[in-house]
Amino acid sequence: MSAEKISPIGRGLLNRRDFMRNTGFALGGLGLADLLSAEDPVNFSGKSSIRPDIDPGNPYAPRPPHFVPAAKQVLVIYCPGAVSHVDTFDYKPQLEKLHGQKPPNIPAVTFEGPSGNIAKPFWEFKPRGQSGKMTSELLPRLGAMADDFCFFHALHTQTSAHPQGENFFNSGFTMEGFPSFGAWTTYALGTENADLPAFVAINDPRGLARSGKNNFGSGFLPASFQGTDFNSRNPPANLNRPVNFTAADDKATVDLLQRLNGRHLERFPGDSNLAARIASYELAGKMQTSVPEVMDISNEPAAIHREYGTDQGSNLKKEYAKNCILARRLIEKGVRVVQLFNGSDPSGGNGITNWDSHSNILKTHAMQAEIMDQPTAALIHDLKRRGLLEDTLVVWATEFGRMPFLQGNGTGRDHNPDAFTCLLSGAGVKKGFSHGESDEFGFKAVKNSTSVYDFNATILHLMGLDHERLTYYHNGLERRLTNVHGHVVKEVLA
C-alpha cells in the first residue's frame, strides 16, 4: 500500500499532502483570528477586551477607569526575600505546643534541604488595637496599626524560587518579559501629573531586587509604561544640567527642541513610535525641574524626620526612611503608582540584603525589621493623617512565606509557597479585617484560599479596572495581568 493511502494518525506521521493541507488550514485560522481580534477582541474570559485609547504623543494623559474606582493611586511596599508570616502576622498557638517536635506530616526535604523540627515564633505575639489582632513584636509599630489593615492570611503562589516568585507576584508570570502591575495600571489609567512619571519604582538603598527591573518593567506594553527607577539618594541620571549651562540657557534649548520635534512630527503624521519617543523626551525635560523638587526632603519639618526615623538607627534604616518620605511626596503629587522596595538582590556580597532567612532568622529578620518597621508605619500613618488614604490603596507584600518548622541547620526557615500573608490598607478595603486562614501550623492555606491572581485582580478592581477586560494583544493572544485566572475577593471590599 502506498504511503499516501496510510492513515497519518495510524502511522503517527504526516505525508507531504496532509502536511500542506493542515498547515494551510492552520495559517488561515490564525489570520482569521487576527482579523476577528482587531474587529472585536475577545479574551479567554469570554468578555470583550477594553483597550485604553492612548495618544502616542501624550501616553500619560489621564484615562477613565472601567467603573467608578475606590482608589485613584496605589502604593506597593514590596519586601523581597519572603517575610515569615508565622513570625509576623499569622498567629499559630499550635506552634508553641509542638515546639521541638517533628510530626509525621512534615516533608523530609523542602526547597533548600532537609527539614528540622517545628519551631514556635521567634518573637512574642500580642493583641493589638480594638480588633485584638495578634501580631508579633518583630514589627511592633506596624502591628499597632492592625485596625487599619486588611490581612490576607491564605495566600498561595506557584513557585518557591525567589526570582520567579518576584516575577509572578509583580507580573502574573514566573517568566521574565511580562508587564508589571504598575505598567498595566498606568497603561490603563495614565496619570494626573504631567510633570512626573506615571509609575515610580523606589528601589532599596542596597540596589535592585533579584528580578531587577522586571519587577517594574513594561514587558510587551509600550516602553512609556515601565517604572522610572530612582530613590531619595540617586535621582535619574539624565536630570543634571551641565554646570556651564544657566537655567535660561536650558529653557531656551528645550523650547528649540520642542519646535524642531513638532516640525519633524508634522512630516510623519500617524507615526505613533515617533510621537511616543518625542513624548518621552519631553517628559524627561519636565523631570529636570519636577523630580529634584519632589526629591528634596530637606525642607520637611524636623518632626517628620523623627517620625520616619531618618535621624536614628542604622544607615540603611535612615536611607529607607528617606525613601518612605519620598514615596509620600510622590503620592501627594498625584503619581499613579509608587512601588517601594525593602530589600535587594543578595548577590552583591554586602551582608544581609533582604528577608531571606535560611539560617539565623533571629539576626536576618531582626535586621530587616529594624530597617522597615518604623519608616513604613510612619508612611502609612502620614498618608492617613493627610487624608491621602481616602484615594490611595496601600499594598504590603512579599513573594511567599516561610515554613513553620526549621531547616536541618536548626536556625532558619525554608520557603513556603503554600501559605503566606500580605495586607491592604486605605481606599476601598475593610479595616481591622482578616480574610482566609492557613492551617493550625501556618503550613498550607485552608480557608478562603487565595491565589496571587485573586490578590492582583482585587487590587485592579479597587483601581476601577476589570482584570478580565484589561488586555493587550500580543503574539496572537489577548494578554492580561492575571493570565486566564483570578477572581476579585469581594469579602474584603468596604
DOZATI-246779 format. One record per residue (C-alpha): x, y, z. Coordinates in steps of 0.2 Angstrom, whole numbers, always signed. Each point is the difference from the previous one (the first is absolute). Layout:
REM residues N
      x      y      z
      X      Y      Z
...
***
This chain:
REM residues 494
      x      y      z
     +0     +0     +0
     +7    +17     -4
     +4    +12    +13
    -13    +12     -6
    -14    -12     +4
     +6     -4    +18
     -9    +10    +14
    +12    +13     +6
     -8     -3    +18
     +4    -18     -2
    +18     +2     -4
     +3    +15    +11
     +7     +9    -15
     -7    +13    -12
     +4     -2    -19
     +4    +15    -11
    -18     +3     -6
     -8     -1    +18
    +14    +11     +7
     -4    +14    -13
    -19     -1     +2
     +1     +0    +19
    +13    +14     +0
    -11    +11    -12
    -15     -3    +11
    +10     +5    +15
     +7    +16     -7
    -17     +5     -7
     -7     -2    +17
    +13    +11     +8
     -3    +13    -13
    -19     -1     +4
     +4     +1    +18
    +10    +16     -2
    -13     +8    -10
    -14     -4    +12
    +11     +6    +14
     +3    +17     -8
    -19     +1     -3
     -6     -5    +17
    +13     -7    +11
     -6    -13    +12
    +11     -8    +13
     -1    -17     +9
    -12     +6    +12
    -13     +2    -14
     -1    +19     +3
     +4    +13    -12
    +17     +8     +4
     +0    +19     +4
    +16     +7     -7
     +4    +18     +6
     +0    +13    -14
    +18     +6     +1
     +7    +16     -9
    +18     -5     -4
     +4    +18     +1
     -7     +1    +18
     +1    -18     +7
     -2     +6    +18
    -16    +10     -2
    -13     -5    +13
    -12    -13     -6
    -17     -6     +7
     -1    -16    +10
    -12    -14     -5
    -11     +5    +15
     +0    +12    +14
    +16     -5    +10
     +2     +0    +19
    +18     +5     -2
     +9    +12    -12
    +18     -4     +4
     +9    -15     +7
    +15     -2    +11
     +8    -17     +0
    +13     -4    +14
     +9    -15     -6
    +11    -11    +12
    +11    -11    -11
     +7    -16     +8
    -16     -7     +8
     -6     +7    +17
     -4    -14    +12
    -19     +1     +3
     +1    -11    +15
    +12    +12     +8
    -10    +16     -4
    -18     +0     -3
     -7    -18     -1
     -2     -5    +18
     +1    -19     +3
     -1     -6    +18
     +2    -18     -5
    +18     +4     -4
     +3     +4    +18
     -7    -17     +5
    +10    -10    -12
    +16    +10     +1
    +15    -12     -3
    -11    -14     -6
     +0     -8    -17
    -18     -6     -5
     +0    -13    -14
     -9    +11    -13
    +15    +12     -1
     +9     -3    -17
    +18     -7     +3
     +7    +12    -13
     -6    +17     -6
     +7    +13    -12
    +18     +1     +7
     +2    -16     +9
     -5    -11    +15
    -13     +6    +12
     +2     +1    +18
    -12     +2    +15
    -15    +11     +2
     +5    +17     +7
    -11    +12    +10
     +1    +18     -6
    +16     +9     +4
     -9    +15     +6
    -14     +1    +12
    -18     +4     -7
    -11    +13     +9
    -18     +6     -3
     -1    +17     -9
    -13    +13     -1
    -18     -1     +2
     -1    -15    -11
    +12    -10    +11
    +10     -6    -15
    +15    -10     +5
    +16     +6     -7
    +18     -3     +5
    +13    +11     +8
    +11     -1    -15
    -11    +14     -8
     -7     +9    +15
     -4    +17     -9
     -9     -8    -15
     -8    -12    +12
     -7    +14    +10
     -9     +6    -16
     -9    -17     -2
    -17     +9     +1
     +4     +9    -16
     +5    -16    -10
     -9    -13    -10
    +10    -17     +2
     +1    -13    -13
     +5    -16    +10
     -3    -14    -13
    +10     +6    -15
     +9    -13    -10
    +12     +1    -16
     +6    -10    -14
    +19     -1     +4
    +12     -1    +15
    +15     +8     -9
     +3    +19     +3
     +2     +7    -17
    -14     -9     -7
    -10     +4    +15
     +3    +19     -2
     -4     -2    -19
    -17     -9     +4
     -5    +12    +14
     +4    +16    -10
     -4     -6    -18
    -12    -15     +2
    +13    -12     -9
    +15     -9     +7
    +10     +4    -16
     +8    +17     -4
     -7    +12    -14
    -18     +3     +6
     -6    +17     +6
     +0     +4    +18
    -15     +5    +10
     +5    +18     -1
     +2     +0    -18
    -17     -8     -3
     -8    +13    +12
     +8    +15     -9
     -4     -7    -17
    -18     +0     +5
     -1    +16    +10
    +14    +11     -4
     +4    +13    +13
     -6    +16     +8
    +17     +9     +0
     +7     +4    -17
    +17     +5     +7
     +4    -16     +9
     +1    -18     -6
    -16    -10     +2
     +9    -14     +8
    +15     +1    +12
    +10    -14     +7
     +9     +5    +16
    +13    -13     +2
     +9     -6    +16
    +15    +11     +5
    +10    -17     -3
     -5     -2    -18
    -13     -9    -11
     -9    -16     +6
     +4    -17     -8
    -11     +2    -15
     +7    +18     -3
    -10    +11    -11
    -12    -14     -5
     -9     +5    +16
     -5    +16     -7
     +3     -3    -19
    -13     +3    -14
     +3    -17     -8
     -9     +1    -17
    -10    +15     +4
     +7    +17     -7
    +16     +5     +9
     -9    +16     +6
     -8    -11    +14
    +16     -7     +8
     +4     +6    +17
    +12    +15     +2
    +14     -7    +12
     +7    +12    +13
     +1     +3    +19
     +3    +14    +12
    +19     -2     -2
     +1     -3    -19
    -10    +11    -12
     -2     -6    -18
    +17     +2     -8
     -6    +12    -14
     -7    +14    +11
    +16     +9     +4
     +2    +16    -11
    +18     +3     -6
     +9    +11    +12
     +4    +13    -13
    -18     +2     -5
    -12    +13     +9
    -18     -4     +3
     -4    +13    -14
    +11     -9    -12
     -8    -17     +4
    -17     +7     -3
     +4     +7    -16
     +8    -16     -6
    -15    -10     +5
    -12    +12     -9
    +10     -1    -16
     +0    -19     +1
    -19     +0     +3
     -2    +11    -16
    +11    -12    -10
     -8    -15     +6
    -17     +7     -4
     +5     +4    -18
     +8    -18     -2
    -16     -8     +6
    -10    +10    -12
    +10     -8    -14
     -5    -17     +6
    -19     +1     +5
     -6    -16     +8
    +17     -7     +5
     -4     -5    +18
    +18     -6     +4
     +7    +17     -4
    -14     +9    +10
     +4    -12    +15
    +19     +4     -1
     -3    +18     -1
    -12     -1    +15
    +12     -9    +10
    +14    +13     -3
    -12    +14     +5
     -4     -9    +16
    +18     -2     +3
     +2    +19     -2
    -14     +4    +12
     +8    -12    +13
    +15    +11     +0
    -10    +12    +11
    -13    -11     +8
    +10    -15     +6
    +13    +10     +9
    -14    +10     +9
     -9    -15     +6
    +16     -9     +5
     +6    +14    +11
     -6     -6    +17
    +11    +12     +9
    -14    +13     +2
    -11    -13     +9
     -3     +5    +19
    +12     -8    +13
    -15     -9     +7
     -3     -9    -16
    +18     -6     -1
     -2     -6    +18
    -16     -9     -3
     +7     -9    -15
    +17     -3     +8
    +12     +8    -12
    +10     +6    +15
     +2    -16    +10
     +5    -18     -2
    +11     -8    -13
     +5     +9    -16
    -11    -12    -10
    -15     +4    +10
     +3    +19     -2
     +2     -2    -19
    -16    -11     -1
     -9    +13    +11
     +4    +13    -12
     -7    -11    -14
    -16     -1    +10
     -1    +19     +1
     +3     +1    -19
    -14    -13     -3
    -12    +11    +10
     +5    +16    -10
     -2     -9    -17
    -18     -6     +6
     -3    +18     +5
     +5     +6    -17
    -13    -12     -9
    +12    -14     -6
    -11    -14     -5
    +11    -15     +6
    +14     +1    +13
     +9    -17     +3
    +11     +1    +15
    +13    -14     +3
     +7     -6    +17
    +13    -12     -5
    +12     -4    -14
     +9    -13    -10
    +12    -10    +12
    +13     -3    -13
     +9    +17     +4
    +10     -8    +14
     -4    +14    +12
     -8    -10    +14
    -18     -2     +4
    -10     +8    -14
    -18     -6     +1
    -12    -11    +10
     +7    -17     -6
     +3    -10    +16
     +7    -17     -3
    +11     +1    +15
     +0    +11    +16
    -17     +7     -2
     +2    +10    +16
    +14    +10     -8
     -7     +2    -18
    -18     +4     +4
     +5    +11    +14
    +11    +10    -11
    -13     +2    -13
    -13     +4    +12
    +11    +14     +8
     +1     +8    -17
    -18     -2     -6
    -12     +1    +15
     +1    +18     +6
     +2     +9    -17
    -14    -11     -8
    -12     +3    +15
     +4    +19     -1
     -4     +0    -18
    -17     -8     +1
     -4    +11    +15
     +5    +16     -9
    -10     -5    -15
    -15     -2    +11
     +3    +16    +10
     +1    +10    -16
    -16     -8     -7
     +9     -9    -14
     -6    -17     +5
    -18     +5     -6
     +6     -2    -18
    +16    -10     +2
     +1    -19     +2
    +15     -7    +10
     +6    -17     -4
    +13     -9    +12
     +7    -16     -9
    +13    -13     -1
     +2    -14    -13
     -4    -15    +12
     +1     -5    +18
    +12    -11    +11
     -2    -17     +7
     -7     -3    +18
    +14    -12     +3
    +19     +3     +0
    +12     -5    -13
    +13    -14     +4
    +12    +13     +6
    -12     +4    +14
     +0    +19     -2
     -9     +5    -15
    -17     -3     -9
     -1     -6    -18
    -12     +7    -14
    -18     -3     +1
    -11     +3    -16
    -15     -8     +7
     -5    +13    +14
     +6    +18     +3
     -7    +17     +5
     -2    +17     -9
    -11    +15     +5
     -9    +14     -8
     -5    +17     +8
     -8    +16     -5
    -13     +3    -13
    -14    -13     -3
     +5    -14    +12
     -6     -5    +17
    +10     +5    +15
     +5    -11    +14
     -5    -15    -10
     +8    -17     -4
     -5    -10    -15
     +4    -19     -1
    +10    -11    +11
    +15    -12     -1
     +0    -16     +9
     +4     -2    +19
    +18     +1     -4
     +0    +13    -14
     +6    -13    -12
    -14     +0    -13
    -14    +12     -5
    -16     -9     +5
    -15    +13     +2
     -4    +12    -14
    +16     -5     -9
     +6    +15    -10
    +11     +0    -15
    +12    +14     -5
    -11     +1    -16
    -15     +4    +12
    +10    +12    +10
     +5    +10    -16
    -17     -1     -7
     -7     +8    +16
    +13    +14     +0
     -5     +4    -18
    -18     +0     +5
     +3    +13    +13
     +9    +10    -13
    -16     -1    -11
     +6    -13    -12
     -7    -16     -5
    +15    -12     +0
     -9    -11    -13
     -2    +14    -13
    +16    +10     +2
    +10     -9    -13
    +13     +3    -13
     +1    -10    -17
    +17     -8     -1
     +7    -14     -9
    -17     -7     -5
     -8     +2    +17
    -10    +12    +10
    +12     +1    +15
     -4     +6    +17
     +8     +2    +18
    -10    -15     +6
     +3    -11    -15
    -16    -11     -1
     -3     +0    +19
     -5    +10    +15
    -16     +6     +9
     -3    +16     +9
     +0     -4    +19
    -16     +9     +4
     +0     -4    +18
    +13    +13     +3
     -8    +15     -8
     -7    +13    +11
***
